[in-house]
Amino acid sequence: MSNCKEWVIPNEPITIGYGHQKRSFREKVRKVRNTLLARWAYACPINKLRVQFHRWRGMHIGDNVYIGMYCIFDNLSPEYIYIMDNVSVNANTMIITHFNPVDRFNKMFEAQIRPVVIKEKAMVAVRCTILPGVTIGEYSIVSAGMVIDKDVPDYTMVREKQKRQEVDMHFMFRSL
């Protein structure tokens, strides 16, 4: 199907214009096509078809990849998503490759596209969000519900450390 070793993954972020840019007719057709394929893949009950729909959108997906139902992958630039061989991306996961704030924040943030790479034999559990520019290492596991904004090294498990927070709420009930 595909040879992950030959993929050229960009190192530098691509700067884009703020807000909604004017699109050529060809770009509009591409966006409609990507949207339709993403919708079909979203709730498709057959994994092989889900993966194929995303490949047709331009995503780089290796062999033996599982993509769960109801996943959302970036609509602006799916070609910057790289999922290597034997990866599992479970249901309701969101992968975003672009950051495009409104124009009034242009002095604080730069609108850009950054690739997301999920290396071989990694697993992303349900309801995770992976932000632009993140690389998830080989054999790594991202636990359910995580928001990943930094690279995950190889052979690492990322999980939330839940802190117990005790709050004195007596003041709310004293007047009763």
Summary of the structure (lengths in Angstrom):
residues: 176
radius of gyration: 19.0
end to end distance: 68.0
largest distance: 69.0
contacts: 473
relative contact order: 0.14
helix: 24%
strand: 20%
